[in-house]
Amino acid sequence: MSNRIRLVAGVLILVALAGFAALLAPAYWRDYKFGQFLDAAAEDARQANLPEPVVRARVRSRAAAEGIPLLDSNLKLVRSSESGGWYIEARYVVPVDLYFYAVDLHFRPRGGVR
């Protein structure tokens, strides 16, 4: 009987972990894709010699399209004087409701010249 209880408990724990992963995975996937976009946007801005307001508008537009709550004050753009390349950093928080507990996930994707 105790083996059956352990098996059921183990399965329930695995199901709970899979459920938590399913709730958290979309936020982490969006962050990963947004980080890739920041790399590409920094390279495009360097090649086209874009000014900061244009780069900022592109990043904010993409964040809005992806549903990323990015405030302008949390977007850092730095242009390298040596290479003309861009360093782009975005900080944002995504609230996730885990039914009985709410958690804020903090993200900081970066792209471009480091």
C-alpha positions in Angstrom: 0.0 0.0 0.0 2.8 2.5 0.8 4.4 1.9 -2.6 1.1 2.9 -4.3 0.9 6.1 -2.1 4.5 7.0 -3.0 3.7 6.5 -6.7 0.6 8.6 -6.6 2.4 11.3 -4.7 5.3 11.3 -7.2 2.9 11.6 -10.1 1.0 14.4 -8.5 4.3 16.3 -7.9 5.4 15.8 -11.5 2.0 17.0 -12.7 2.2 20.1 -10.5 5.7 20.9 -11.8 4.6 20.5 -15.4 1.7 22.8 -14.7 4.0 25.5 -13.2 6.3 25.1 -16.2 3.4 25.6 -18.6 2.4 28.8 -16.8 5.9 30.2 -16.7 7.2 29.1 -20.1 5.4 31.7 -22.3 7.0 34.6 -20.4 10.5 33.1 -20.7 9.9 32.3 -24.4 8.8 35.9 -25.1 11.9 37.1 -23.3 14.2 34.9 -25.4 12.6 36.0 -28.7 12.8 39.7 -27.6 16.5 39.3 -26.8 17.1 37.9 -30.3 15.2 40.9 -31.7 17.4 43.3 -29.7 20.5 41.8 -31.2 19.1 42.1 -34.7 17.8 45.6 -34.1 21.2 46.7 -32.8 22.9 45.4 -35.9 20.3 46.9 -38.2 20.6 50.3 -36.5 24.4 50.1 -36.8 24.3 49.3 -40.5 21.7 51.9 -41.3 23.2 54.5 -39.0 19.9 55.1 -37.3 19.4 57.8 -34.7 18.4 57.0 -31.1 14.8 58.0 -31.4 14.2 55.7 -34.3 15.9 52.7 -32.5 13.9 53.5 -29.4 10.6 53.6 -31.3 11.4 50.3 -33.0 12.2 48.5 -29.8 9.1 50.0 -28.0 6.9 49.0 -30.9 8.2 45.4 -30.9 7.8 45.2 -27.1 4.2 46.4 -27.4 3.5 43.9 -30.2 4.8 41.0 -28.1 2.8 42.1 -25.1 5.9 43.0 -23.1 5.3 45.8 -20.6 8.3 47.9 -21.3 8.5 51.4 -19.9 10.6 54.0 -21.7 12.5 54.7 -18.5 13.5 51.0 -18.5 15.0 51.0 -22.0 18.7 51.8 -22.2 20.3 52.7 -25.5 24.0 53.4 -25.8 25.9 54.1 -29.0 29.5 53.0 -29.2 31.7 55.9 -30.3 34.3 53.5 -31.6 32.3 51.1 -33.8 29.0 53.1 -34.1 27.2 50.0 -32.8 24.4 50.0 -30.4 24.0 48.4 -27.0 20.3 47.9 -26.1 19.1 46.8 -22.7 15.4 46.5 -21.6 14.2 45.8 -18.1 10.7 44.7 -17.4 8.5 42.8 -15.0 5.9 40.2 -16.0 3.3 39.3 -13.3 2.3 35.6 -13.4 -0.7 34.2 -11.5 -0.1 30.7 -10.3 -3.7 30.3 -9.0 -2.8 30.4 -5.3 0.3 32.5 -5.6 1.3 35.5 -7.7 4.9 36.0 -8.8 6.7 38.8 -10.6 9.3 37.6 -13.2 12.0 40.2 -13.8 13.7 40.2 -17.2 16.7 42.0 -18.6 17.3 41.1 -22.2 20.3 42.8 -23.9 21.5 43.0 -27.5 24.2 44.6 -29.6 27.7 45.7 -28.7 28.7 44.9 -25.1 
